[in-house]
Amino acid sequence: YENAIPLFKESKYASALLYFQSVIADTDNPKYWDAMYYSALCHKNMNNKQKAIIVIQKIIDAKVAQSSQAQQLLEEL
């Protein structure tokens, strides 16, 4: 996760996504939902709208802290 954020900020979305996905692979990771949200942003920024929507919907359905942000992101798409 710590490696992914700087890449995300540098607009290196594909590289950042790889790191976020490694966090997502571990559902017990405390950064799991943050990584999910950022992965949705990566997909959005890489014009993978359908993949972004799928991830966003999972966040919203889980009713976690990131749900309201995810809802806003969904409305932008």
C-alpha positions as CSV (number, residue, x, y, z in Angstrom):
1,Y,0.0,0.0,0.0
2,E,2.8,2.4,0.9
3,N,4.5,1.8,-2.4
4,A,1.2,2.3,-4.4
5,I,0.3,5.8,-3.1
6,P,3.3,7.6,-4.5
7,L,2.8,5.9,-7.8
8,F,-0.8,6.9,-7.8
9,K,0.1,10.5,-7.1
10,E,2.6,10.4,-10.0
11,S,-0.3,9.3,-12.3
12,K,1.4,5.9,-12.7
13,Y,-2.0,4.1,-12.4
14,A,-1.1,0.8,-13.9
15,S,1.9,0.4,-11.6
16,A,0.0,1.6,-8.5
17,L,-2.9,-0.8,-9.3
18,L,-0.5,-3.8,-9.1
19,Y,0.4,-2.8,-5.5
20,F,-3.2,-2.1,-4.6
21,Q,-4.2,-5.5,-5.9
22,S,-1.6,-7.2,-3.7
23,V,-3.3,-5.6,-0.7
24,I,-6.7,-6.5,-2.0
25,A,-5.6,-10.2,-2.2
26,D,-5.4,-10.2,1.6
27,T,-9.0,-9.5,2.9
28,D,-7.6,-9.3,6.5
29,N,-5.3,-6.4,5.6
30,P,-6.4,-3.2,7.5
31,K,-5.9,-1.2,4.3
32,Y,-8.1,-3.5,2.2
33,W,-11.0,-1.0,1.7
34,D,-8.6,1.9,1.1
35,A,-6.9,-0.2,-1.6
36,M,-10.2,-1.1,-3.1
37,Y,-11.1,2.6,-3.4
38,Y,-7.8,3.5,-4.9
39,S,-8.0,0.6,-7.3
40,A,-11.4,2.0,-8.5
41,L,-9.7,5.4,-9.0
42,C,-6.9,3.8,-11.0
43,H,-9.4,2.0,-13.2
44,K,-11.3,5.3,-13.7
45,N,-8.2,7.2,-14.6
46,M,-7.1,4.5,-17.0
47,N,-10.6,4.7,-18.7
48,N,-11.6,1.2,-17.5
49,K,-15.0,2.5,-16.5
50,Q,-16.6,-0.9,-16.3
51,K,-14.0,-2.3,-13.9
52,A,-14.2,0.9,-11.8
53,I,-17.9,0.5,-11.5
54,I,-17.6,-3.1,-10.3
55,V,-15.1,-2.2,-7.6
56,I,-17.1,0.9,-6.5
57,Q,-20.3,-1.2,-6.2
58,K,-18.5,-3.7,-3.9
59,I,-17.4,-0.8,-1.7
60,I,-20.9,0.6,-1.5
61,D,-22.5,-2.8,-0.9
62,A,-20.1,-3.4,2.0
63,K,-21.2,-0.2,3.7
64,V,-17.7,0.6,4.9
65,A,-16.1,4.0,5.7
66,Q,-15.2,4.6,2.0
67,S,-18.8,4.0,0.8
68,S,-19.8,7.7,0.6
69,Q,-16.6,8.5,-1.4
70,A,-17.3,5.5,-3.6
71,Q,-20.9,6.8,-4.2
72,Q,-19.6,10.1,-5.2
73,L,-17.1,8.5,-7.6
74,L,-19.9,6.4,-9.1
75,E,-21.9,9.6,-9.8
76,E,-18.9,11.1,-11.6
77,L,-18.7,8.1,-14.0
